[in-house]
């Protein structure tokens, strides 16, 4: 039962699971969870800080979250045109993620929930549920039944989504996530951090057929993925190329990146589209940081158009780590009266069953 139906609801959300400090303020004018407005979505990136290390350094990440968070909250309130007393609830990412980073945002949201006059509810949000529902943030009908592909640096999952809180995991990676494979291959090619966007950039103009990389488990009847073999195939190919101090020559990079990227995309598209057919659904949602990849978006757009399937995908700034997606989940829970206890802790390895997954 929705407790706030007919009443405007405002929530402040914090995301600090890894190296992005993010704050968002969302409002539902009528409290039914279907017509959500993003009043502001602010992000303070740490990419430049971690670039020289070739990856995220947890201690640096948490320290910079602590420095950036309070000014970002003030900026968000100002840009949204609300005062903190106007906020009906506070939410933050509880996991999965880096423990030290999660604690910064989680603790701050709890503190604000207690500090506001009269107290406010606090809601701990699963980061992956935020990604899962991000394509619905700007839609007017709320969460609709769909097959969802969540593809990020740490996860690659196919989920049947029947509505808010009604999810079934039907496929996942058995080893590397797609985003992880992108990052590891980028490191092999000695491309800058973060690797995924660099591979996408290098792939432009490359020949996708230049190298015959494997499409693992493409013909298997299940919906699971494996990208470790593809990563190994790139490594073996590199050992056979003319390199300079282990780095392939500039002339070879576009073809290598394009062929690798196409191998990942082919598997993601084929398995997800098969899930749509077998589950008999007419909508497919694509989310997670890797969904920013233009070639991936184009491939799904073409596949969905051929199949007569509606593709739900949000803008890139809502696809990477952001607080608007956390706020969207938090707002749905706030409307339903599903609050978290202030004693709850972060969970760096928060399981999917925290999303009320069906068997």
CORURHU-V153415 format. One record per helix or strand of 3 or more residues. SS is the DSSP state (hx for helix, st for strand). FROM is the first residue (numbers start at 1). TO is the last residue. If there is no record, write none. Layout:
ss:SS from:FROM to:TO
ss:SS from:FROM to:TO
This chain:
ss:st from:9 to:15
ss:st from:20 to:28
ss:st from:36 to:45
ss:hx from:47 to:51
ss:hx from:58 to:80
ss:hx from:84 to:86
ss:st from:89 to:95
ss:hx from:99 to:115
ss:st from:121 to:126
ss:hx from:127 to:136
ss:st from:146 to:151
ss:st from:156 to:163
ss:st from:166 to:173
ss:hx from:178 to:188
ss:hx from:195 to:203
ss:hx from:228 to:240
ss:hx from:250 to:279
ss:st from:283 to:287
ss:hx from:289 to:292
ss:hx from:294 to:307
ss:st from:310 to:313
ss:hx from:316 to:319
ss:hx from:323 to:336
ss:hx from:352 to:355
